[in-house]
Each structure stands twice: as C-alpha cells, then as structure tokens.
Amino acid sequence: MFTWNYFDWGEGIEQGLTAKGFPYYEVEIKGWNDDQEYTDLEKLIVIKVINTYSSVEVKMNFLHPDARRNFTARKMAKETKKYLIDAIKSDLI
C-alpha cells in the first residue's frame, strides 16, 4: 500500500454551478512525501457538495486506490465533507 507523509487541500474551495444550475463547492485533497520540492504531489480525493435546495448531495471520488485505505486521507476527507456541508447549508464561503 502506498502512503503519503503530508496531506492538504489542493487549490482551496472551488465554487460554481452544476449544469442544472445548483450551487456546488468542491475540494481536492492532495498528498505528497517530499516537503521541500513537492515532486510527488498527487490528487487523492475530490469531494463535491451540491445544494439542490431540497437536499445536499455529496460525491466523494477516490482518485488513488490506496487513498481509500489510508486512515489519514479518509479522516481528512470526512472532516472536509462535514465542513463543506455546513458551509453550503449556511452559504458562508
């Protein structure tokens, strides 16, 4: 199993509208091992939260097969998902 020493959000929170006009927030979680050069920076998980006005939909896409088995990556994804759900419900971002 591949592991990473560092995890962080990619470029921050992306905001937009879906093709059906619903607002969404999206975050990429990235992992890497080299803290100086970031030569092995990889996108691991994409979390997208969509407000359909009647409900909030969450889509989590694990881009790397080992990201699903990595406890730290899953924990960060869970915390990020909760943050995005709270944010889109209150539209604080």
N, C-alpha and C positions, 0 to 999 in steps of 0.2 A: 504494500500500500504506500502510495506517495504521500508525503506530509509537507507542510509549509510552516515556517517559523513566524511569519508575520501575516496579518490579515487587516484589511481596511476597505472602506467604501471606495469605489472607483473615482469617478468624476463628481461625486456628490449626488444630489437628487435630481433626476430628470423629471420634468413636468410636461404634460401635454394632454391632448385629446385623442381618444380612440377614433376609429373610422365611423363609429356610431355617435360620436360627439360626447362621450363620457370622459370626465377628467381622470387622469391617472398619475401616479407617482411611481418611479422606477429607480432602483438602486442596483448596482453591480458590486458584488463582493469579490475582491481580488486577494490573491495570496502570493507570497514570494519568500525566498530564503536569504537572499543577499541584501543586507540592509544598506549597502553603500551604492551599488550600481543598478539595482533593480533589474538585472539582466534576465531573471527568470519569472518576471511578473506574469501572472495568469489570471484570466477571468474564471472564477469558480462557480458563482451562483448569481442569477439575475432574479430579483424579487420585484414583481409588479402588482400594485394595488389599484383597483379600478372602482370608482364610485358610480354605481348605476342608478343612484338616487333611491332605489328600493332596497339595495343591499350593497355590501362591499365585497368584491371578488379579489382573491389573492392567487397569484400564479407564481410558483417558485420553479425555476428551471436550473437544474444542476448541470453545469457545462462540463465539469470534470468528473469522471466516475468515482474517484476517491474522495471528492468533496462531501458526498452523502455519508461516507463512513468516518469523516473527520469530526470529532466532538466539538472542537473549537469553531470550525466553519458552521456546523449546524446550530451551535449556540448563538453565534453572531447573526445568522440568518433568522432565527426565531426572534431575537431582540429587534432586529431591523424590521421584520414583518409587523411586530406589535407597534413600533414607532410609526411606521407608515400608515397603518390602520387608524391609529389615534389622530395622526396629522390630517389624513384625508377626511375623516369624520368632522373634525373641527376646522379644517382648511387653514391651518396655522402656518404652513410653509409659504 
